[in-house]
Amino acid sequence: MIELQNVAMGYGGSELVAEMTLKLVPGSFHFLTGPSGAGKTSFLKLCYAEMLPTAGYLNLFGQDVRTMTRDDIAHVRQKIGVVHQDCQFLDHLPVAENVALPLTVAGRSVDGAELRELLTWVGLRAQAGALPPQLSGGERQRAALARAVMMSPEVIIADEPTGNLDWEMSLRLLSLLVELNRMGKTVVIATHDLNLIRQAKAQVSARVLRIANRRLHLAGADL
């Protein structure tokens, strides 16, 4: 699915990450931890080909990124849903249209019933016609998750999705991600919140990874 072997990435003579080896298999659940500036976001960007390695081997869904065209990368990204910490929306469009935007951009028709079902699943059915500035932080993150899964991706990548949320909203978002994993989706979450990791590990078999000194390590069992 996503495989890295001794991957390094950097620019201007400076390495952001180095010697990273990992294989994400279907249905797995991973947490990614590490101090600010350790390279978590860079690692995630490698996983959806927003950044490309400067050394090593990166394989996405059976394709070596070194041989992939722009169209190949665009096709692969449809299989990966991404939730950013600072989720961006088109403020002049209602929530429902923002959530459906990946389909619109891809030139695919939007099934109204499926869209309503998705908004109901994230608890935003009543906010379908609201504009993004009218949403709370928790509602924005759930809308971002709905948008990320709109194309029925195989992998969900979330970069600090609960960083700006209170504990109750964090648990609500986590429950949705756990549910996606139980449906067979691969989930990768970057987070500083060890309590969130402990909460998830009580529900799913989650592997915890840590980036330190630009390298990827398996975190200890004490998490």
Protein Blocks (a to p, Z undefined) as FASTA:
>chain_A
ZZcehiacdeehiafbghiacdddehiacddeddehilmmmmmmmmnomaccfedjddee
hiafklpcfklmmmmmmmpccddfblcddfkbcfklmmmmmmmmnopacdfklmmmmmmm
nopmmmmmpcfklpcfklmmmmmmmmmmmnopabdcdehkllmpcfklmmmmmmmmmmmm
mnopacddddfblklmmmmmmmmccdddddeehiacdddfkZZ
